[in-house]
């Protein structure tokens, strides 16, 4: 029964432990909601127009919750940016609310005219910068003219460097979307020139790649790779490098960069990038002719894309199907395209624009490619229905390009199967569609010309805003030319100035060497002074010790005299060994003090008890101290304080850790005190003690001058009536 209960209890404990571990693992790997509050520290206003970015996604301000509600995992990197403050980076650690306080921002309340300003009729212009910028981004994909006009408004007023940089980046983003890559590159460079930003440099490298300027794109990505980047930024940079070298047909390098990027994406669970990078690796393998490995990678990307959303799945299926077509895997291609066709029709996405190719993934296009695959298989009967459906859908949706291609294929198929009437009819339809297509192309060319002119006009208007700047630069250039002419006419004056400068440099060099020699001489003098002081201290200490031996001999205490002499010789040996050192390890000094105090206690047992304590938290090996620095203070405590007590006194020596860099040494006695001790002494004794203390003070002063204030000493009374003495010495780490 007991065994059964024990097993049951053990099972419950294991179950709880495993459950807790699973919960912890789920918390670290699964996404959770995190509130991000961006607040003006001075006014308390919420900042609602910041760009909050996590793992490839932007999050908007939630008016209901008064915060940015983001989806994140532990370890994800949060980026918060705004034209009015420096970009903030933060690593997500938990689901606790994140609060970012911004200093130096002007609040909305400060934009309202105060009563005093009304009296002075001084009205501050309202700040519409953020509204203009938001409008430019809103119309970016809808109306380029309107979008550019709002960017132009952000540049009309005198703004901060950071705001101007963001405006030019927004302008570049608009041009990039409308495939004006040269203009995008120019404006990204201008934005970086005004205020360097990692996100802008990544966008510049991408624009250079799309412009097919591969050398410049690779150079920009390589510079970024050396910088400190967030995980998501490093994924983008490595992926970009892979794209560049793949375009240059350097497949081994491309695989290396894609794999590095994929590893970071997997570590940080950046799912969209895991899908993209698997797909790109597959493309590299396919380009190398490694069809087996390409199939494996494409299968991975296809599985991952299916788990994301329908649009992403359709995009990846299109790419994989194209690969099947190129590698003559027509059955797999047909099967996959039929699945795509069902998804497109079911979710009504056949007319939705996707980002894989310049044209859309539409039902007419999918049907056309299925029919084409059947033709390549020489299965003409199955090809005809799909081509007919493609032609019909294209006609309904006014897609003349697909309708033309499908009609041409139908004519060829009908001719192949011997149905010449339908072949002729299809060919006649094809000829008519070619004529219509030609007219449409002419219209498109005219539209492109008008579009290019619009963009050119808009860019010219924006460029005109820089005329004042160019004029100022021209003035600077003219001033520079005048300066050059003036310099040429005053050649002799410059020679004189150079001669004076040369003389000044020589004098400075001479002064430097003199200063260095003086400093070295001062150091040598300090070393001699220290050596002299140590030689003064040691005889004084020996004299006092021999007096102690003499006292034992005087009372015929031979045993104690021998023991005292033995301990004294050990102490003297240690003192002499350290006599030439400016500093010795603190452990050695403590050993010397223990020997010395023990010797004095043997002589004055009836006068005092002592205790030496060392804090265990002190790493004694890290601290050093001038040899025999503490001994004079202990000697004074015994000979001039405790010795005159009628009852047994106490001496405490403690070594305590003040902080990681400092040790506090406290020597405390409950003797008669300094004032009473002076009253009892003769003039000669007072002179000797004063000389000894001055010796110590001078020694500390010289050491602090040489080693930058490593030692400080404070002497105070223990009691208010003057009894007892406390010496506190602070010793800094070597």
Beta strands, then each sheet from edge to edge (+ up, - down):
strand 1: 32-40
strand 2: 51-54
strand 3: 57-59
strand 4: 61-62
strand 5: 67-72
strand 6: 77-82
strand 7: 85-91
strand 8: 98-102
strand 9: 584-585
strand 10: 608-614
strand 11: 624-625
strand 12: 649-659
strand 13: 662-669
strand 14: 711-717
strand 15: 725-732
sheet 1: 4+ 5- 1+ 8+
sheet 2: 3+ 2- 6+ 7-
sheet 3: 9+ 11-
sheet 4: 10+ 12+ 13- 15+ 14-
end
